[in-house]
Amino acid sequence: MIRTLGLVFLLTFVVGGQGSGPTPRYSTKTGYETSFEPQSDEFVRRERYWQAIAQDVGELSAVDQCQPAGVYVVHRHGTRYMSDGDIEDYNSILTRMKTEGVNDNFAYLLDIPDNLYPISMEGELHPAGFAEMRGLGERIRARVPELFSGNDLGNFTFQGTYRQRTIDSAFGYIEGLLEAGAMCNVTGKTPSKDTVTCRNMTTGDVEVVVIDHIEEGREDRVLKFYENCGKFIVTVDENDTAVIENTKFGRGSEMAAVLQSVATKLAPTGSSTPFNMTIDELEVLNHMCGYETAYNGSSLWCNLFTDDEKRVIEYYLDLDQYWTEGYGHEINYEMACPLVDDVASYLSGVLNTGTPKGAFKFAHSSTLQPFLTILGLYKDSPKLMADNYNVSINRTWASGRISPMGGHLAFHFFRCPNNDHRVLVQHNELPIQVGACQDFFCPYDTVVTHLTESSNGCMWDNICSVPPVDPGDGGASALANSLLLMLILVASALLAVSC
């Protein structure tokens, strides 16, 4: 039987709204702190020592003779600056507002400085994101302090992607893992690794840590499988029909009503017509609300939307995520099997050799969401579709909740007497159950069995091979397109922009 506390992570999301639905978030533009349920105990529970967690879930007696022996964590990078496209669109609509005017109720928007967010910072880790990652490092050290001794991180591995924001996220995390008073600096950089040197300002002790990353242009099946899987690129990433549900919803009555409402609110005082804006511009303003809330705790742009309007836009954005990184298409998550195998290999290694004590990965939403999905987490019925918004409003698969910036999934291995070893899985620092687990501190074999079944042998080449196209009616053109996409596969991987 699933214990009551096991449903807290889910239930606080489902009933967390103000009477009319879940707390609105901003899909993948949600900051880590914003992803938690306001005025809930989640902020306290994420700071719990592992034995306190065991006591909370009623399993302390089962693990009171156990000791933490290892941890594997897959992180999304921390809160970042917006993309160059969002910056350009935001600057464009702000300029139009200043030229055409807006309603007096929103005149304060015209005082926002031009070019507040420079293109040069696009996609980079924001200071708020660095603070998020440092806090995560501090809390995992406090959760399993037995794994850490002073500032010795020699028995831990750190890996990012070639995107600088993942490297910087690892940097902040490393600072959090160290004892108070440690200061770090990047002292070396190559295409495949960054070297970080940390000094304890009290004792003078020095620690050198390496952050590995596969250089841009080389295949990374573990953290950037989506840039290397031909079938995914051809059938989903470069295929507009793959996200038809998102397109339909964008053209539907719910989004039209929100667009009309916001445009009417913005209409210059005395004007008889709404402010002229598109769905894309509406999306950008919602992004700004999410980004700035992550940066500063609030945003003036949020005032344009009611909570119900935010929920509609969130669903529109989540439909895109669901059909490109979630349960919408099998390839979305089947291609994540190398990451699943990497977790299983790590747990086996810790069981047999005790090393390394920790493996910390830093990647993207396009890594984390397929990973959650291949493990069978947050699977809703029915599927998320354009015509079932009211049915899906209380969905569990919601990007702003499950994959915010800074979001992560952690596997804590505990060595126990009589080979009764346990694994605690935490999603965004809260305990969850996976697969057939009946306990939160789940038997090792049960967790590994679930990982093995989820990977399903990980026949990567078969999974990602581009399917043949019937050159029948319309097929010749489709075949030509597929061949062209295969030829530009490498270029697509290099130019892909991860969240």
N, C-alpha and C positions, 0 to 999 in steps of 0.2 A: 504494500500500500504506500502511495506517495504521501509523505508527511505534509501537514498543513503549511509549514514554513516553505516547503519546496515550491509552492505556488505563488509566493509573495512577489517574486520577480515579475511573473506574468500578470498577476491580478492588479498590482499597483499601476501597471500600464493600462490595463483594460478599463479600470474604473476611475482612473486618475484625473479625469476632466472635471469641469465645473458644472456637472449636471447634464451636459449634452454630448459628451464624447470624451475620448482620451485627451490628455494634455497635448496640444499641438506642438509639433517640432518641425524641423526644416530639412527632412530627409538627410542626405549626406553632407549638408552644410550645417549640421548641428554640432555645437561644441560639446566636449565631454561633460562638463558640469551641467549643461543644459539638458543632457539626456536623462538625468535622474529625475524621479518624480518629486516635484516641489512639496515641501512640508511633510516629507515621508521620513522613515527611519533609514532609508537607503544610504544616506550620507554617513550615518553612524556605523551601519553594518559593514561598510566597505573598509573600515579601519580596524576590524577585529583581528586579534591574534588567532592563529589556527585552532588552538584548543578552545577558545571562546566560540569560534564558529561551530566546532564539533558539539559543544554544549548547547548552543542555540538550536541545532537540528536534532538533538537528542541522541547523538552518537559518540559522546565522550568516552563511555565505557569501552566501546569497540576499538578506540584508537589511543587509549591512555598509555599504552606501552610502545607506541609508534614514534618515529622521529622523521622529520622532513629530510629527504635525501636528494631531491632534485626538482627542478621546475622548468617547464617549457612554455613560452608565451609567444603568441602571434599578435602583434600590435598593428593597428593602423596608425599612421603618423599623427602627431598632434595638430591642433588647430592651425590652419595655414591662411596665408593671404589668398584672396580670390584669384581665379584664373584671369589671363589677359583678356579673354572674350568677355567675361563678366565686368571687368574694369572698363573696357571700352564701351560696352552697352550702358553701364551705369553712368559714366561720364556724359554719354550722349543724351540720355533721358533727363539728367539733371540740368544740362545746358538748355534743353527744350523747355523745361519748367521755368527756368530763369528768364527765358526769352518770351514765352507765352503767358506766364503767370499761373498761379494756382489759387485755390480757394483760400480766403483769409484764415480759415481754421488751420491751414497747413503752411502758412507763410514762413514759418521758422525753417522749413526745408530749404528755402532759398538762401538761407545764411550759411549753408554747408559749403565749405571751401571747395573750389574746383581742384581737380587732380589730387584729392585727398589720399588716394591710394596709387602710388606710382607703378607704372607697368614693370619697372625693373624689379619690383618685389613679387611679381605674380607667382603664385604657387609656392612661395617660400614659407618656412615655418614662422608663424607669428610669435611674438614674445609670450602671448597667452598660451600658445601651444607648447613652448619650451617649459613653462611653469607647470602645465598639465603633466608632461612627461616626467619632470623632476618629482612631482608629487606622487606619481605612480611608482617611481623607483623607491621613494621613501617609504611608501605604505607596504610594498611587497617585502622590503627588508624588515619592517616591523611585524609583518604577518608571519614570516618564517625566518626569524633571526638566526636560527640554528645553522642556516646555510652560509651565513656571512661571518667572517672573522676579520675585524678591523677594516682595513681598506683593501684587503686582498681579493682581487677579482680575477686572479690568474686561472681559476678553475671554472670560468664562465665564458661563453661565446656570445658574440654580438654580430648580427648581420642585418644590413639594410638593403635597399635597392640602389640603383644608380641615381635616383632622384635625391637631391640634396636634402629635402625636407625629412626623409627617413633617416639620413645620417645625423642630422641635427636633433631629431627626436631621440635617437640612441644616445647622443651626447648628453641631453638633458636627463635621460633616464639613468645614465651612469653616474652623474652628479648626485642624483637622488639615492642611489644604492650605497654611496660612500658615507662615512661618518660625517657628522656635522663639522663644518669648518674646512671641508675639502674644496679646492678650487681646481677646475680643469681647463686645459687649453689644447687646441688641435696643434700638434707638433710635427705631423707628417701627413702627406696626402698623395695617393697614387690612384690610378683608375680602378683599382680593385680593393683598396683599403684606406681607411683613415686611422691615424694613430693619435690617441688622446693621452696626454700626460696630466696626472692629477697630483696635487700636493696638499697634504694636511697642514693647514696654516698654524696649527698648534704644535704638532709633533715634528713636522718637517718630513714625514714619511712621503715617499713618492710612489705612485702606482701608474704603470703604463698599460693602456688598454687598446686593443685593436678592434675596429669596426669593419668587418668584411663586407664587400658588396661585389656582385658580378658586374663587370663594366658594361656600359651601354653598347648594344650591338651583339652581345654574346647571350646565348640561351640561358634563361633562368627559369627552370621548370617549377621550382619550389615556391618562389614569391611572386614571379611575374608570368605564371603559366598562361595567362590570358593574352599575352603579347606573342606567344610562341605556338599557340594551338591553331593550326590552319582551319580546321572545321569551325571553330568558334568565330574566327575572323570573317570567314566567308558567309556563314549561315546566320550569324547574330550581329556581330560588331559592325559589319559593312552592309547589313541588310535591313532596310527601313521597315519591311514587313514584320520583322521580328518584334518590333515594339508597337504594333498596330493598336494594341489596347490603350497605350499611352496616347497615341495620336487621336483615337476615337474620343477618349475622355477630354482631351484638350479642345475638341470641337463640340463637346456636348453641353447640355444645359447647365450643369453645375459650374463648370469653369466660365461659361458665358455670363452667368449671374454674378460671379465674383468679379470678373473683368468690368462689367457694367457698374457694379457697386463702387469699386475703387476709382474708376474713371469719373463717376458722378461726384464722389467725395472731393476729387482733385479739381473739378471744373472751376475755373476762375469765378470769383464772386460776381453775380449778375449775369453770368453766361447761361444760355439756355441749352447748351450742348455739353456732353461729358468731355473730359480731357481726352485727347486722341492718343491712345496707347494700344499696344498689341499684347497678345498672350505672352510672347517672349519677354517683353518689358515688364509685364506683371510678375513673371518668374524671377527676373533680375531683382526687382524690388523686394520680393520675398527672400531671395538669397541674401540681400543686404541686411534684412532683419535678422536672419540667422547668423551670418558672419559677425555682425557688430554685437549681437547678444553674446556670442562666444568671446569676442575681444574684450568687451566692456561691461557685460552684464545686462545691457539694454541697448535699444536702438530707436531713434526717432522714426525710422521707416516702419517699425512694427505698428505704429499708431494708425497706419492706413488700413489695417486688417482687423476684423473681429476674429475671435477664436474659431468660429465655424468656417470663416473664409480661409484661415490658415490651414484647417484640416482638409479642405477641398484641394488646395494647392499641394499640400503634403501628399495626398493620395495620387495626384497627377504625377508628381515627381517619383513617388514610390513605385508607380506602375512601370516607369522606365527602368528603375533599379531591379524590380522583381523579374522583368522579362529579359534583362541582360546579365544579371548577376545572381538571381535567385532561382526559384522553382519554375519560372516560365518555360525554360527549355532545358532539357537534360544535360546538354553539353556545357551549360553555364557552370555546373557544379562537378560534373564527371571529370573535367579537366583539372580539378583541384586535388586529384588523388596523390600526386607526388608530395604535396604538403602533408596529407594524412599519413602517408608512409614515413615521412620524416619524423613526425611526432611518435609513431609507433617504434621507430628505430631508436629514437632518443630514450624512450621509457625502457626499452629492452637493454640499452647500454647502461643506464643508471642501475637497473636491477642487477646486472651481471658484473659491472666494474665500478659503479659508484661515481662515474665521471661522464661528462662534466656535470658540475652541480647545477648549472643553469644554462639554458639556451634561449636567447632573446632575439626575436625576429621583428623587424620594423618594415612595414609595407603600406598597402593602400586598401581602400574600401573594396576595390576590385579583387583583392586577395582575401580579405576577411569575410565578405558576404558569401562568396561561393564556398568558402571553408565551413561556415556555419551551416550552409544549405546541404552540403554533401554529408554532414553529420546528422542530418534530419531534424535540425533545430528550427523552431518557429515556423512549422509547416501548417498553413491554414487550409481549411476546406469550406467553401470552394476556392478555386484559384482566384487571384486578384484579376478582375476584369473591368472593362470600361463601364459595364452596365450593372455592377453590383456594389457601388460605393456604400450604400446604406448597410448592406450585409457585411462589408469588409471594414467598416469604420473602426471596429474593435479588433482588428487583425493583430496577430503577434509579430508577423514579418513586416516591421516598419523600420526603415533605414536609420531614422533619427534616434531610435531607441537601441537597435541592435548593432549599428555600425557608425556611431558618431566619430568625429575626429578624436583620436586617442582611444577608441574602442579596442577591445582585445579579448582573447580567449586564452586561459591559463590552465595548464595541467600540472598539479602538484603531486609528486610521488612521495609516498611515506613508506619507509621500511619498517615492517612489523614482525613480531615474534611468530614462529611457526609458519613462516612464509605467507602469512595472511596480509600481504602488502596491499596498500590502499592508494587510490588516486582521487584527489579532490579537483573537480573541474569548476572553474569560476569564469563567468562571463561578465566583463566589466566589474570585476571585484565582488560579484555576488554569486553564491553557490548555486549550481544547477545540476540536474541529472541528465545523463546522456544514455542513449541506447536502452539496454535492459536493466540499467542500474536502479536498484530499489533504495539505495543509500546515497548520500552525498559524498561520503568517504567510501567510494565504491571499490569492490574488490578489483585488484589489478587485472586479473584475467578477463573480467567482464568488460572493462574499458578497452583493453587491447583487442578483444574479440569484436567489439563495435567498430574500432578503427579499421581492423582487417576487413570486415564486411562492408564498410563504407567505401574503402579503396577498391574492393572487388578485383584484386589482382593488378590494378593500375596498368592496363595495357595501353600505355600512352600513345604509341604510334597508331594503334587501331582507333583509339578514341578521337584523336585529333586529325586523322587523315581526312582530306577533303572528299566528300561523297561524289560519286560520278553523276553526271547530268545526262538525262535522256535528250538527245538532240532532235526530238520530235517537234511538235508545234511549239514554237517559241523557244525550243531547247537549244538551238544553235546559238542564239544570242546569249542565253543563260550560260552555256558552256564557255563561250568566249569571255564572258564576264568573270567566270570562275577561274579560267586560266590566267586572265589579267591579274586577278586578285592574288593568285598564287605567286605570280612573278613579282608583285610588289609587297609580298608578305614581310620581307625583311625591312623594307622601307616603312611599312605601316607600323612595325614593332618599334622602330626607332622614333617615329613621330607621335606614337600614342601618348595621350595625356592621361595619367592616372589620377584618380581622386585622392 
